[in-house]
């Protein structure tokens, strides 16, 4: 009986550790989790990183990392973020200090005969802080970037692509 309890405790600990880990940095397959990018013009891309969990910081860093990789792959030196959006469970989290966003919930009701989806609008006054989220939240960070050569602009959301890759590249562990 004691061995069974130990086995259960070890299993529970491993499950918790797996749930609390960072999202994987990888290309998204079929709209799944990971990064995607879409070319808009010769110098502009939209980059998205989608993850499962509650770590918005890791999702933001991975979106920045992918933006830097796209910049370097296109032989540019720096990029500027022209638009950023973070969604948690399909609810937009604004970067602005104060906002009056409107959002809603889509809920599907099913019975034995059919399913029906309803939209319930809601609005709330926010101060740029998202509190909540479940442990199984979906986080999607979307960045619109403009890439350039030479001297980097002295803008608030301007990044040296080489530095971003150097600082945010996932560390390889020796196992």
N, C-alpha and C positions, 0 to 999 in steps of 0.2 A: 504494500500500500504506500509506503514511504517513497519507493522508487517511482511509482506512478505520479505522486505529487511533485516530485522533483522534475520529472519529465514535463509535466504540465507547466510548471513555473518557467523552465527553460524555453519551452515553445512559446509561451506568452511573451517572454522577454524578447525573443527573436522577432515575433510579429510586431511588437511595439517599435523595435529598432528599425524594421523595414518601413513602417509607416511614417517615421519621423525623418527619414533620410531626404537628402536634396533630390530635386528632379534630375533625371538623366539628361545630359546634353547630347542630343542626337537629332538627325533629320526626322521630321514628322512623316509618317506613312499614312496615306488615305485619310487625311484630316485628323490624325491622332495627335499624341503628345510629342513635342519637340519643336524644332524651328522650321520655318518656311520663309521664303523671300520672293517678292514679285518685282520685276523691273518696271518702273513707270516711265522714265526717260533715260537718256544716256548717263546722267549723273544722279538720278533719283531712284530709290528703292523703297519698298515697304517690307519691313522685317517683322515677323511675329514669332514669339515663343509661347507655347502652350504647355502648362504643367498641371499636375494634380497635387493638391496639398494646400498648405496655408502660407508658404514662404514666398511672399511677393518679392522680397529682396533678391532671392536666387533667380526667380523668373525674370526680373528686370535686368540683372547682371548677364544672364544668358542671352537676352535679346540684344543688349549692348555688345556682347562678344560676337554674336552673329553679324551684327551691323559692321563691326570692325573687320571681320573676316571677309565679308562681301566687298568692303572698301578696298582691302589689300588685293583681293582676287581680281579686281577691276583696275589695278595699278594706280590707285589713288592713295593719298597720304592721310587725309583726315575726313571726318564727316561731321555734319551738324544735324541735330534732331529738329525737324520742322514741326512735328506733331507726335505726341505720345498719348497712348490710351491704355489703361489697365482695366480689365474686366475680371471680376471675381463672381463666379456662378452666374455669368451673363449680366451682372449688374455693373455698370460703368463706375469706376472710381476716378473722379476728376483730379487732375494735378493742380488745378487752380486753388487759391486760398479759400474762396467761398463760392458756392454754386447752389443753384436751385434745380437739380436734375429731376427729370421724370423718368421713371422706369416702370417695369411691370413684371409680373410673374405669369408664365404660361403653365397651366396645369392641365394634364390630360386625365380625364375620368373614363374608366372602362367598365363595362358590365359584360354579361354573357353574349350580348348581341352586337354591340358596337362600342367604339371609343369616340370621345368628344373632347376637343381641346378648347379651353377658354383662356382669355387674356384678362388679367386683373391689373389695371393701371394703378400706380401709386406714385406719390411724389414726397420728397423729404428735403429739408434744408440741411446741408452738410457744411462742415468746415474743413474739407479736404482730408478727413481721417476716416478710414473704414475700420469699424470695430465689428468683429464677428468672423464669420466664415466657419465652415465645418472642416473637419480633418480630411474630408473627401472633396473639398472645393476644387473647381476648375479655375485656373488663373491663366489669362491670356494677355500678354503684353504686346502691343503693336507700336512700332516705331516707323515714322516716315523720315527718311534720311536724305540729305544732299551731300554728295561727295566732292572733294576737290584736291588740287595739287598745290604744292608750294607752301607758302606761309599760311598757317592756320588762323582763321578769324578769331578775334578776341570776343567770342560770344559765349553766353552762359551755357549753352548746350552743344558746344563744339568739342570734339575729341580727336586726339591723335590715335589713329587706328593701331599702330604698332604697340603703343603703350597699353591700350585696352586689351589687346590679345595677350601681351606679356603678363598683365596683372590679373586677368579674369579667366585665362585658360585653366580648365580643370586639372588639378594636380594628379599625376599618375602615382599610384601607390604600388609598392612592391609587395606582392602577395605570395 
